[in-house]
């Protein structure tokens, strides 16, 4: 019920607060079920095993203020399945930590490769979306009988992007995420979450909190 509520609520709110007890038995049951799910496959997170992380990522993109306390979180709060596939194809391992996400021995999270791969992928995706938006803009103008040139359509779409950036800065978009227990999947890294939070849109501030965080996240997080 909660998962389906998130799908409808998150895109339509300016503020969203969700606090789930760290001893919630349903959350623990779903985390155990999640072990059977391949995180490189597209699945419906509203169907058991319920997984809130991808739901919050996908449907909370446009909410200015998010404040959540969950028993478990993971990298899917930040990464789409396509992004996880890109990292996997490049040989960047996700399971490099201890059972609770803490740093272990010589095994380390490849932060440099992760930042480059995700940044490059998102840049290419943004460019593709921009071209598609320009094409749609021109098509709409043609329907209305207007003879619009490409550069004008590009300018209008760029203004939409600038407006979003100004809105984020003016409204001080913030995502506060506190974790009561551990990561959704064992052996993934808390360090990775801090790095991924820093790769969100400019001016979006993430605040991550957990007793298992072994090092401060990058700028924009604490």
N, C-alpha and C positions, 0 to 999 in steps of 0.2 A: 504493500500500500504506500509506504514512504517513498519507494523508488519511483513509482508512477506519479506521485504528487510532485516530486522534484522536476520531472519532465515538464509539467504544466506551470509550476510556480516560479521557477528560477528565471525564465525569460521575461516575466511580467512584473518583477519586483525591483525596487531600488536598494532595499536592504533585506538580507536573509540571514537568520540566525538558526542554527541547528545544533543542539547539544544532546549527544547520545551517551548514556552512562558507559563508563569503561568496563563495567561488569555485565553489559547487556548480553544475555545468553543467545539471542537470535543472531547478533552480530558475530559471535564466536562460531556459531554453527555454520553461517555462510562463509566465514573465513576458511573453515576446514573444508567445505565443499569446493572452495575456489582452487584448492590444490589440484583438482582434477581437470581444471580448465587451462588450455594452452593460451598463454597471454599474447601469442603472435597470431591468434585467430580472432576474427570478428564475431562477437557474441552479443546477445541482447542482455545488458546488465540489469534489466527489470525482471528477468526471469531467473529463477534459482539456478546457480548461486547469485543472489543479489549482490551487486557490486556498486557502491555509491561513488567511488572515485571517478570513473569515466562519465558518469551521469553529471556530476558537478562540473567536470571539465567541459563537457559538450554543451550543457544547457546553462552554465553560469558565465559564459564568455562576456555577456553584456551587462551583468549586474554590477553596479558601482561598489557595493559594500557587502562582503561575505564574512560571516563569523561562524566557524564550525568547530565543534569538539567531537571527535569520533574515537572509538576504541582502536581503529586500524585505518591507515592510509597507505598509499603506495605511489609509484611512478606514474600510474595511469591517471593520476590527478593532473598530470602535466603533459603526458605523451599520448598521442593517438596511436592506433594500431599500425598505421603506415610509418610513423616515426620510430616505433619500436622495431619494426621490420628493417628499416634503414640502419639502425644501430646494430642489429643482429647480423645483417649482411656484411657490415664492415668489421665484424669480429669483436665489437665492443660488448663485453660480458656484463650482464645485469647482476648476477649472483656472485658478488665479490666480497661480501661482508660476513659477519658472524650471524648466528641464528636470529638475533634481534636487531640486525642492521648495523652493528658496531664494527669498527675497523678491526681487521684480523691479519696479523703477521705481515708477510710480504705481498699479499694479495691487495691490490688497490684499484679504485675506481678510475677509469680513464676519462678524466674531466676534459682534457684538451680535445680529444677526438669527439666526445659527446657534444661539446659546444660547437665545433666546426660542422659536424654532420647535421645537427638540428637547425643551426642558423642557416646553412646553405639550403636545406630542404624547405624551410619556411619561407625563405626569400624567393625561391623558385615557385612555390605554391602561391605566394602573394602576387607575383608577377602574372601567373596564369589567371588568377581570379580577377586581376585588374583588366587584363585583355578581354576576358569574358564579359566584364561589366561594361566596358567601352562598346563592345559589340552589341550588347543588349540595349545600351543607351541609344545607339544609332538606329537600331531596329524600332525602338519605341518612337523616335523622332520621325522615322519614315512612315509609320502607321498614322501619325498625326499630320502627315503631309508636309513635314518640315525637311528642308535640305540642309542637314547639319554636317559640318566637316569633322573629320576624325580628331583634329587637334582640339576642337571645342568639347567634344565628348570626353576626351582625355582630361581636359582641364576640369570639367564638372566632376569627374570621378575622383580626381586628385583632391578637390575641395572637400569631398565627403570624407576622405581619409584624414585630411588636416582637421576637419571639424571633430572627428572622433578623438584625435590626439588632444585637441584643446579641451574637449569635454572631460577626458580622463584626468588631465592635469588640474582643471578647475574644480572638479568634484572629488579629487584626491581618492581615486579608486584604491580600495584596500581589501586584501584577502587574508583573514586571520585563520590559521589552521592549527589546532592543538590536538595532540594525540594522547590518548589515555593508556594504550597498551603497547602496540608494536606495528610493524609494517604488515600489510595484507599477506605478503608472501615472504617466507623466511629467506635469509641470506641476501636479500637486496640491500641497498645502501642508503643510509640517511644522508650521506654526503651528496649522493646523486640528487636527492630531492632539493637540497639547497641550491645546487647548480642550476637545476631545471627551473626553479622559481625565478632565478635571475635572468632567464631567457624569455620571460613573458614580455608583453608590450611595454614600451617605454613609459615610465611614470606610474605603472601599476605596482603597488607595494605589496609584497607578501611578508607575512609574519608567521614563521613556523616555530612551533614549540613542542618539545618532547623531552622526557628525562633521558632518552637514549641518544639524543644528538651529541656527537662527540666533538664537533667543531662548529664554529659560527658559520652560517650560510653566507653567500656573497652579498654585495650591496643590494639594498632593497629588501633585505630580510633580516630578521633577528631572532 
